[in-house]
Amino acid sequence: MGFFDKIKANLAEANRRSQVHNEMNAKEREADANRPSITGLDFKVLDPAKANDPRYTNSGYVKKVGVEDFLECIRSGRAEYAEVVVVTSCSLHVDTESNPFSDDDTWIYRVYGKVADLSGAVYREIVITAKDDYISEWAYHYWDEQYTNPDPVSPAQLPHAYILHYSIQNAEQYLLVDQEEFDDLSKVFLRLKNRTRCKCLELDNSRNCWWE
């Protein structure tokens, strides 16, 4: 095969993959539209006594990060949780901070998770976590034409996690936490009040999430 033949073959393969990519994206967006919303999960009330854990009441965290509102939400029986499994995860740019000592801005990223309920039904949105970077326990995949995004999935093969549902300053919030964070909520205190530019639930219109 000559040099120009290789170029033509590479272009043809690139065009083929682009077409497959677009078709898979459209199919997955259509699938998400028919999946249930996380807001309809079977949430249970978080034990109000959990707010009195000395790790929280003596934490020393300042009120402006939303800790007091969060603990009051728990004490009043308005905070809820639902156990889920994490199908896959992705990292999204959620905010940009200006640096007064540099011309370069700092881009802020957060990890979002795609979840299924304990029966294996995959849910529509991706939900924000307190994490800056991927964790090994949660799968993450870049797009490839091998992925089929099955629905339902097998929960037995996936890591369990919890979605917290609460309010801070009357703003409804959702947060995906792992077992360690669920057992010690002080590990997410600094992330309770989401940045103004990021949403706790997102539709994955950019098709960042792929699995199996």
CYANA upper distance limits for C-alpha pairs under 8 A (distance plus 0.5 A):
  1 MET  CA      5 ASP  CA      6.44
  1 MET  CA      6 LYS  CA      7.03
  2 GLY  CA      6 LYS  CA      6.80
  3 PHE  CA      7 ILE  CA      7.01
  4 PHE  CA      8 LYS  CA      6.73
  5 ASP  CA      9 ALA  CA      6.61
  6 LYS  CA     10 ASN  CA      6.56
  7 ILE  CA     11 LEU  CA      6.66
  8 LYS  CA     12 ALA  CA      6.58
  9 ALA  CA     13 GLU  CA      6.66
 10 ASN  CA     14 ALA  CA      6.59
 11 LEU  CA     15 ASN  CA      6.61
 12 ALA  CA     16 ARG  CA      6.64
 13 GLU  CA     17 ARG  CA      6.66
 14 ALA  CA     18 SER  CA      6.61
 15 ASN  CA     19 GLN  CA      6.70
 16 ARG  CA     20 VAL  CA      6.76
 17 ARG  CA     21 HIS  CA      6.44
 17 ARG  CA    145 GLU  CA      8.26
 18 SER  CA     22 ASN  CA      6.68
 19 GLN  CA     23 GLU  CA      6.67
 20 VAL  CA     24 MET  CA      6.57
 20 VAL  CA    145 GLU  CA      7.47
 21 HIS  CA     25 ASN  CA      6.57
 21 HIS  CA    144 ASP  CA      8.37
 21 HIS  CA    145 GLU  CA      7.40
 22 ASN  CA     26 ALA  CA      6.70
 23 GLU  CA     27 LYS  CA      6.70
 24 MET  CA     28 GLU  CA      6.57
 24 MET  CA    145 GLU  CA      8.36
 25 ASN  CA     29 ARG  CA      6.64
 25 ASN  CA    207 ARG  CA      6.85
 26 ALA  CA     30 GLU  CA      6.76
 27 LYS  CA     31 ALA  CA      6.75
 28 GLU  CA     32 ASP  CA      6.64
 28 GLU  CA    149 ASN  CA      8.41
 28 GLU  CA    207 ARG  CA      8.30
 29 ARG  CA     33 ALA  CA      6.80
 29 ARG  CA    204 ASP  CA      8.39
 29 ARG  CA    205 ASN  CA      7.36
 29 ARG  CA    207 ARG  CA      8.21
 30 GLU  CA     34 ASN  CA      7.28
 31 ALA  CA     35 ARG  CA      6.99
 32 ASP  CA    123 TYR  CA      7.94
 32 ASP  CA    124 ARG  CA      5.45
 32 ASP  CA    125 GLU  CA      8.28
 33 ALA  CA    124 ARG  CA      7.26
 34 ASN  CA    124 ARG  CA      8.20
 35 ARG  CA    122 VAL  CA      7.28
 35 ARG  CA    123 TYR  CA      6.04
 35 ARG  CA    124 ARG  CA      5.58
 36 PRO  CA     40 GLY  CA      7.60
 36 PRO  CA    122 VAL  CA      8.16
 36 PRO  CA    123 TYR  CA      5.82
 36 PRO  CA    124 ARG  CA      6.25
 37 SER  CA     41 LEU  CA      7.98
 37 SER  CA    123 TYR  CA      6.27
 37 SER  CA    124 ARG  CA      5.79
 37 SER  CA    125 GLU  CA      7.11
 38 ILE  CA    123 TYR  CA      6.55
 38 ILE  CA    124 ARG  CA      7.38
 38 ILE  CA    125 GLU  CA      7.15
 41 LEU  CA     82 ALA  CA      7.29
 41 LEU  CA    117 ASP  CA      8.29
 42 ASP  CA     82 ALA  CA      6.78
 43 PHE  CA     80 GLU  CA      6.22
 43 PHE  CA     81 TYR  CA      5.67
 43 PHE  CA     82 ALA  CA      5.21
 43 PHE  CA    165 HIS  CA      8.49
 44 LYS  CA     80 GLU  CA      5.73
 44 LYS  CA     81 TYR  CA      5.90
 44 LYS  CA     82 ALA  CA      6.78
 45 VAL  CA     77 GLY  CA      6.81
 45 VAL  CA     78 ARG  CA      7.41
 45 VAL  CA     79 ALA  CA      6.49
 45 VAL  CA     80 GLU  CA      4.83
 45 VAL  CA     81 TYR  CA      6.98
 46 LEU  CA     50 LYS  CA      8.09
 46 LEU  CA     74 ILE  CA      7.03
 46 LEU  CA     77 GLY  CA      7.31
 46 LEU  CA     78 ARG  CA      8.34
 46 LEU  CA     79 ALA  CA      6.08
 46 LEU  CA     80 GLU  CA      5.42
 46 LEU  CA     81 TYR  CA      6.70
 47 ASP  CA     74 ILE  CA      7.71
 47 ASP  CA     75 ARG  CA      8.48
 47 ASP  CA     77 GLY  CA      7.74
 48 PRO  CA     74 ILE  CA      5.61
 48 PRO  CA     75 ARG  CA      4.86
 48 PRO  CA     76 SER  CA      7.12
 48 PRO  CA     77 GLY  CA      6.11
 49 ALA  CA     53 ASP  CA      8.01
 49 ALA  CA     74 ILE  CA      8.50
 49 ALA  CA     75 ARG  CA      7.21
 50 LYS  CA     74 ILE  CA      7.86
 50 LYS  CA     75 ARG  CA      8.28
 51 ALA  CA     56 TYR  CA      7.41
 51 ALA  CA     57 THR  CA      8.07
 51 ALA  CA     71 LEU  CA      5.79
 51 ALA  CA     72 GLU  CA      8.04
 51 ALA  CA     74 ILE  CA      6.46
 51 ALA  CA     75 ARG  CA      6.39
 52 ASN  CA     56 TYR  CA      7.44
 52 ASN  CA     57 THR  CA      6.79
 53 ASP  CA     57 THR  CA      6.94
 54 PRO  CA     58 ASN  CA      6.07
 54 PRO  CA     59 SER  CA      8.11
 55 ARG  CA     59 SER  CA      6.13
 55 ARG  CA    184 ASP  CA      8.44
 55 ARG  CA    186 SER  CA      7.37
 56 TYR  CA    185 LEU  CA      8.21
 56 TYR  CA    186 SER  CA      6.50
 59 SER  CA    186 SER  CA      8.09
 61 TYR  CA     65 VAL  CA      8.20
 61 TYR  CA     67 VAL  CA      7.62
 61 TYR  CA    189 PHE  CA      8.32
 62 VAL  CA     67 VAL  CA      7.96
 63 LYS  CA     67 VAL  CA      6.36
 63 LYS  CA     68 GLU  CA      6.30
 65 VAL  CA    189 PHE  CA      7.83
 65 VAL  CA    190 LEU  CA      6.60
 65 VAL  CA    191 ARG  CA      7.93
 65 VAL  CA    192 LEU  CA      7.15
 65 VAL  CA    193 LYS  CA      6.20
 66 GLY  CA     70 PHE  CA      6.60
 66 GLY  CA    168 ILE  CA      6.81
 66 GLY  CA    169 GLN  CA      8.45
 66 GLY  CA    189 PHE  CA      8.15
 66 GLY  CA    192 LEU  CA      6.56
 66 GLY  CA    193 LYS  CA      6.09
 67 VAL  CA     71 LEU  CA      6.62
 67 VAL  CA    189 PHE  CA      6.51
 67 VAL  CA    190 LEU  CA      8.46
 67 VAL  CA    192 LEU  CA      7.56
 68 GLU  CA     72 GLU  CA      6.57
 69 ASP  CA     73 CYS  CA      6.60
 69 ASP  CA    167 SER  CA      8.08
 69 ASP  CA    168 ILE  CA      5.91
 69 ASP  CA    169 GLN  CA      7.20
 70 PHE  CA     74 ILE  CA      6.94
 70 PHE  CA    166 TYR  CA      7.64
 70 PHE  CA    167 SER  CA      7.32
 70 PHE  CA    168 ILE  CA      6.54
 70 PHE  CA    192 LEU  CA      8.17
 71 LEU  CA     75 ARG  CA      6.66
 72 GLU  CA     76 SER  CA      6.57
 73 CYS  CA     77 GLY  CA      7.00
 73 CYS  CA     78 ARG  CA      5.80
 73 CYS  CA     79 ALA  CA      6.07
 73 CYS  CA    166 TYR  CA      7.18
 73 CYS  CA    167 SER  CA      7.18
 73 CYS  CA    168 ILE  CA      8.31
 74 ILE  CA     78 ARG  CA      6.38
 74 ILE  CA     79 ALA  CA      5.37
 74 ILE  CA    166 TYR  CA      8.44
 78 ARG  CA    166 TYR  CA      7.20
 79 ALA  CA    164 LEU  CA      7.82
 79 ALA  CA    165 HIS  CA      6.32
 79 ALA  CA    166 TYR  CA      5.12
 79 ALA  CA    167 SER  CA      7.97
 80 GLU  CA    164 LEU  CA      6.35
 80 GLU  CA    165 HIS  CA      5.50
 80 GLU  CA    166 TYR  CA      6.91
 81 TYR  CA    162 TYR  CA      6.87
 81 TYR  CA    163 ILE  CA      5.92
 81 TYR  CA    164 LEU  CA      5.00
 81 TYR  CA    165 HIS  CA      6.36
 82 ALA  CA    162 TYR  CA      6.02
 82 ALA  CA    163 ILE  CA      5.79
 82 ALA  CA    164 LEU  CA      7.32
 83 GLU  CA    117 ASP  CA      7.75
 83 GLU  CA    118 LEU  CA      7.87
 83 GLU  CA    160 HIS  CA      7.55
 83 GLU  CA    161 ALA  CA      6.41
 83 GLU  CA    162 TYR  CA      5.00
 83 GLU  CA    163 ILE  CA      7.01
 84 VAL  CA    115 VAL  CA      6.86
 84 VAL  CA    116 ALA  CA      6.32
 84 VAL  CA    117 ASP  CA      5.28
 84 VAL  CA    118 LEU  CA      6.31
 84 VAL  CA    160 HIS  CA      6.28
 84 VAL  CA    161 ALA  CA      5.92
 84 VAL  CA    162 TYR  CA      6.21
 84 VAL  CA    163 ILE  CA      7.68
 85 VAL  CA    115 VAL  CA      6.08
 85 VAL  CA    116 ALA  CA      5.89
 85 VAL  CA    117 ASP  CA      6.72
 85 VAL  CA    118 LEU  CA      7.13
 85 VAL  CA    155 PRO  CA      6.82
 85 VAL  CA    158 LEU  CA      6.38
 85 VAL  CA    159 PRO  CA      6.03
 85 VAL  CA    160 HIS  CA      4.85
 85 VAL  CA    161 ALA  CA      6.21
 85 VAL  CA    162 TYR  CA      8.47
 86 VAL  CA    113 GLY  CA      6.88
 86 VAL  CA    114 LYS  CA      6.48
 86 VAL  CA    115 VAL  CA      5.04
 86 VAL  CA    116 ALA  CA      7.01
 86 VAL  CA    138 TRP  CA      7.08
 86 VAL  CA    139 ALA  CA      8.43
 86 VAL  CA    158 LEU  CA      6.77
 86 VAL  CA    159 PRO  CA      6.31
 86 VAL  CA    160 HIS  CA      6.85
 86 VAL  CA    161 ALA  CA      7.20
 87 VAL  CA    113 GLY  CA      7.92
 87 VAL  CA    114 LYS  CA      5.99
 87 VAL  CA    115 VAL  CA      5.67
 87 VAL  CA    116 ALA  CA      7.00
 87 VAL  CA    122 VAL  CA      8.41
 87 VAL  CA    138 TRP  CA      8.13
 87 VAL  CA    139 ALA  CA      7.52
 87 VAL  CA    153 VAL  CA      8.42
 87 VAL  CA    158 LEU  CA      7.12
 87 VAL  CA    211 TRP  CA      7.54
 88 THR  CA    113 GLY  CA      6.49
 88 THR  CA    114 LYS  CA      5.86
 88 THR  CA    115 VAL  CA      7.74
 88 THR  CA    138 TRP  CA      6.63
 88 THR  CA    139 ALA  CA      5.23
 88 THR  CA    140 TYR  CA      5.67
 88 THR  CA    141 HIS  CA      7.89
 88 THR  CA    209 CYS  CA      7.03
 88 THR  CA    210 TRP  CA      7.50
 88 THR  CA    211 TRP  CA      6.87
 89 SER  CA    111 VAL  CA      7.23
 89 SER  CA    112 TYR  CA      6.09
 89 SER  CA    113 GLY  CA      4.78
 89 SER  CA    114 LYS  CA      6.34
 89 SER  CA    134 TYR  CA      8.15
 89 SER  CA    138 TRP  CA      7.03
 89 SER  CA    139 ALA  CA      6.61
 89 SER  CA    140 TYR  CA      5.42
 89 SER  CA    141 HIS  CA      8.21
 89 SER  CA    209 CYS  CA      6.94
 90 CYS  CA    111 VAL  CA      6.11
 90 CYS  CA    112 TYR  CA      5.93
 90 CYS  CA    113 GLY  CA      7.00
 90 CYS  CA    134 TYR  CA      8.12
 90 CYS  CA    140 TYR  CA      6.57
 90 CYS  CA    141 HIS  CA      8.27
 90 CYS  CA    208 ASN  CA      6.69
 90 CYS  CA    209 CYS  CA      6.77
 91 SER  CA    109 TYR  CA      6.86
 91 SER  CA    110 ARG  CA      6.13
 91 SER  CA    111 VAL  CA      4.90
 91 SER  CA    112 TYR  CA      6.66
 91 SER  CA    133 ASP  CA      7.58
 91 SER  CA    134 TYR  CA      7.89
 92 LEU  CA    109 TYR  CA      5.91
 92 LEU  CA    110 ARG  CA      6.09
 92 LEU  CA    111 VAL  CA      6.82
 92 LEU  CA    112 TYR  CA      7.68
 93 HIS  CA    107 TRP  CA      7.31
 93 HIS  CA    108 ILE  CA      6.32
 93 HIS  CA    109 TYR  CA      4.94
 93 HIS  CA    110 ARG  CA      7.13
 94 VAL  CA    107 TRP  CA      8.38
 94 VAL  CA    108 ILE  CA      6.34
 94 VAL  CA    109 TYR  CA      6.09
 94 VAL  CA    110 ARG  CA      7.11
 94 VAL  CA    195 ARG  CA      8.24
 94 VAL  CA    197 ARG  CA      6.57
 94 VAL  CA    198 CYS  CA      5.45
 95 ASP  CA    107 TRP  CA      6.66
 95 ASP  CA    108 ILE  CA      5.50
 95 ASP  CA    109 TYR  CA      7.62
 95 ASP  CA    195 ARG  CA      7.69
 95 ASP  CA    197 ARG  CA      6.38
 95 ASP  CA    198 CYS  CA      7.39
 96 THR  CA    105 ASP  CA      6.97
 96 THR  CA    106 THR  CA      6.08
 96 THR  CA    107 TRP  CA      5.06
 96 THR  CA    108 ILE  CA      6.16
 97 GLU  CA    105 ASP  CA      6.22
 97 GLU  CA    106 THR  CA      5.59
 97 GLU  CA    107 TRP  CA      6.99
 97 GLU  CA    108 ILE  CA      7.90
 98 SER  CA    104 ASP  CA      7.90
 98 SER  CA    105 ASP  CA      5.28
 98 SER  CA    106 THR  CA      6.90
 99 ASN  CA    103 ASP  CA      7.48
 99 ASN  CA    104 ASP  CA      7.25
 99 ASN  CA    105 ASP  CA      6.30
 99 ASN  CA    106 THR  CA      7.62
109 TYR  CA    132 ASP  CA      6.38
109 TYR  CA    133 ASP  CA      8.14
110 ARG  CA    128 ILE  CA      7.58
110 ARG  CA    129 THR  CA      7.36
110 ARG  CA    130 ALA  CA      7.64
110 ARG  CA    131 LYS  CA      6.36
110 ARG  CA    132 ASP  CA      5.25
110 ARG  CA    133 ASP  CA      7.26
111 VAL  CA    128 ILE  CA      6.79
111 VAL  CA    129 THR  CA      6.22
111 VAL  CA    130 ALA  CA      7.90
111 VAL  CA    131 LYS  CA      6.08
111 VAL  CA    132 ASP  CA      6.48
111 VAL  CA    133 ASP  CA      6.59
111 VAL  CA    134 TYR  CA      7.03
112 TYR  CA    126 ILE  CA      6.34
112 TYR  CA    127 VAL  CA      5.71
112 TYR  CA    128 ILE  CA      4.93
112 TYR  CA    129 THR  CA      6.19
113 GLY  CA    126 ILE  CA      5.76
113 GLY  CA    127 VAL  CA      5.88
113 GLY  CA    128 ILE  CA      7.09
113 GLY  CA    129 THR  CA      7.75
113 GLY  CA    176 LEU  CA      7.78
114 LYS  CA    122 VAL  CA      8.29
114 LYS  CA    123 TYR  CA      7.71
114 LYS  CA    125 GLU  CA      7.38
114 LYS  CA    126 ILE  CA      5.25
114 LYS  CA    127 VAL  CA      7.29
114 LYS  CA    209 CYS  CA      7.60
115 VAL  CA    122 VAL  CA      6.51
115 VAL  CA    123 TYR  CA      6.46
115 VAL  CA    126 ILE  CA      7.68
116 ALA  CA    120 GLY  CA      5.89
116 ALA  CA    121 ALA  CA      5.61
116 ALA  CA    122 VAL  CA      4.58
116 ALA  CA    123 TYR  CA      6.10
116 ALA  CA    152 PRO  CA      8.50
116 ALA  CA    153 VAL  CA      8.08
116 ALA  CA    155 PRO  CA      8.29
117 ASP  CA    121 ALA  CA      6.04
117 ASP  CA    122 VAL  CA      7.22
117 ASP  CA    123 TYR  CA      8.15
117 ASP  CA    155 PRO  CA      8.43
118 LEU  CA    155 PRO  CA      6.58
119 SER  CA    152 PRO  CA      8.40
119 SER  CA    154 SER  CA      8.48
119 SER  CA    155 PRO  CA      7.37
120 GLY  CA    151 ASP  CA      7.85
120 GLY  CA    152 PRO  CA      5.35
120 GLY  CA    153 VAL  CA      5.26
120 GLY  CA    154 SER  CA      6.17
120 GLY  CA    155 PRO  CA      5.96
121 ALA  CA    151 ASP  CA      6.70
121 ALA  CA    152 PRO  CA      5.16
121 ALA  CA    153 VAL  CA      7.16
122 VAL  CA    151 ASP  CA      6.42
122 VAL  CA    152 PRO  CA      6.57
122 VAL  CA    153 VAL  CA      7.71
124 ARG  CA    203 LEU  CA      7.51
125 GLU  CA    201 LEU  CA      6.53
125 GLU  CA    202 GLU  CA      5.91
125 GLU  CA    203 LEU  CA      5.36
125 GLU  CA    204 ASP  CA      7.08
126 ILE  CA    201 LEU  CA      6.26
126 ILE  CA    202 GLU  CA      5.82
126 ILE  CA    203 LEU  CA      6.83
126 ILE  CA    204 ASP  CA      7.08
127 VAL  CA    174 TYR  CA      7.50
127 VAL  CA    175 LEU  CA      7.04
127 VAL  CA    176 LEU  CA      6.75
127 VAL  CA    200 CYS  CA      6.17
127 VAL  CA    201 LEU  CA      5.16
127 VAL  CA    202 GLU  CA      6.97
128 ILE  CA    174 TYR  CA      7.78
128 ILE  CA    175 LEU  CA      6.11
128 ILE  CA    176 LEU  CA      6.54
128 ILE  CA    199 LYS  CA      7.93
128 ILE  CA    200 CYS  CA      5.49
128 ILE  CA    201 LEU  CA      6.91
129 THR  CA    175 LEU  CA      6.00
129 THR  CA    176 LEU  CA      5.33
129 THR  CA    177 VAL  CA      6.74
130 ALA  CA    175 LEU  CA      7.92
130 ALA  CA    176 LEU  CA      8.03
130 ALA  CA    177 VAL  CA      7.74
130 ALA  CA    188 VAL  CA      6.49
130 ALA  CA    191 ARG  CA      6.26
134 TYR  CA    138 TRP  CA      7.91
134 TYR  CA    140 TYR  CA      8.24
137 GLU  CA    159 PRO  CA      7.29
138 TRP  CA    159 PRO  CA      7.33
140 TYR  CA    209 CYS  CA      7.99
140 TYR  CA    210 TRP  CA      8.11
140 TYR  CA    211 TRP  CA      8.22
141 HIS  CA    209 CYS  CA      7.42
141 HIS  CA    210 TRP  CA      6.35
141 HIS  CA    211 TRP  CA      7.14
142 TYR  CA    208 ASN  CA      7.62
142 TYR  CA    209 CYS  CA      7.96
142 TYR  CA    210 TRP  CA      7.32
143 TRP  CA    147 TYR  CA      7.94
143 TRP  CA    208 ASN  CA      7.90
143 TRP  CA    209 CYS  CA      8.20
143 TRP  CA    210 TRP  CA      6.67
146 GLN  CA    212 GLU  CA      8.28
147 TYR  CA    210 TRP  CA      6.91
147 TYR  CA    211 TRP  CA      6.34
147 TYR  CA    212 GLU  CA      5.65
148 THR  CA    210 TRP  CA      8.26
148 THR  CA    211 TRP  CA      7.36
148 THR  CA    212 GLU  CA      6.55
149 ASN  CA    210 TRP  CA      6.52
149 ASN  CA    211 TRP  CA      5.54
149 ASN  CA    212 GLU  CA      6.43
150 PRO  CA    211 TRP  CA      8.14
150 PRO  CA    212 GLU  CA      7.69
154 SER  CA    158 LEU  CA      7.70
155 PRO  CA    159 PRO  CA      8.37
160 HIS  CA    178 ASP  CA      7.79
160 HIS  CA    179 GLN  CA      8.06
161 ALA  CA    176 LEU  CA      7.50
161 ALA  CA    177 VAL  CA      6.40
161 ALA  CA    178 ASP  CA      5.18
161 ALA  CA    179 GLN  CA      6.50
162 TYR  CA    176 LEU  CA      6.21
162 TYR  CA    177 VAL  CA      5.87
162 TYR  CA    178 ASP  CA      6.84
162 TYR  CA    179 GLN  CA      7.91
162 TYR  CA    182 PHE  CA      7.62
163 ILE  CA    174 TYR  CA      6.98
163 ILE  CA    175 LEU  CA      5.98
163 ILE  CA    176 LEU  CA      4.97
163 ILE  CA    177 VAL  CA      6.81
164 LEU  CA    173 GLN  CA      8.42
164 LEU  CA    174 TYR  CA      5.96
164 LEU  CA    175 LEU  CA      5.60
164 LEU  CA    176 LEU  CA      6.85
164 LEU  CA    177 VAL  CA      7.94
165 HIS  CA    172 GLU  CA      7.94
165 HIS  CA    173 GLN  CA      6.30
165 HIS  CA    174 TYR  CA      5.22
165 HIS  CA    175 LEU  CA      7.32
166 TYR  CA    172 GLU  CA      6.51
166 TYR  CA    173 GLN  CA      5.87
166 TYR  CA    174 TYR  CA      7.11
167 SER  CA    171 ALA  CA      5.63
167 SER  CA    172 GLU  CA      4.96
167 SER  CA    173 GLN  CA      6.00
168 ILE  CA    172 GLU  CA      7.27
168 ILE  CA    173 GLN  CA      7.81
168 ILE  CA    193 LYS  CA      7.60
173 GLN  CA    200 CYS  CA      6.71
174 TYR  CA    200 CYS  CA      6.01
174 TYR  CA    201 LEU  CA      7.54
175 LEU  CA    200 CYS  CA      7.15
177 VAL  CA    181 GLU  CA      6.17
177 VAL  CA    182 PHE  CA      6.57
178 ASP  CA    182 PHE  CA      6.64
179 GLN  CA    183 ASP  CA      6.67
180 GLU  CA    184 ASP  CA      6.78
181 GLU  CA    185 LEU  CA      5.82
181 GLU  CA    186 SER  CA      8.08
181 GLU  CA    187 LYS  CA      6.20
181 GLU  CA    188 VAL  CA      7.23
185 LEU  CA    189 PHE  CA      7.19
188 VAL  CA    192 LEU  CA      6.96
194 ASN  CA    198 CYS  CA      7.25
194 ASN  CA    199 LYS  CA      8.00
194 ASN  CA    200 CYS  CA      7.95
204 ASP  CA    208 ASN  CA      7.01
204 ASP  CA    209 CYS  CA      7.78
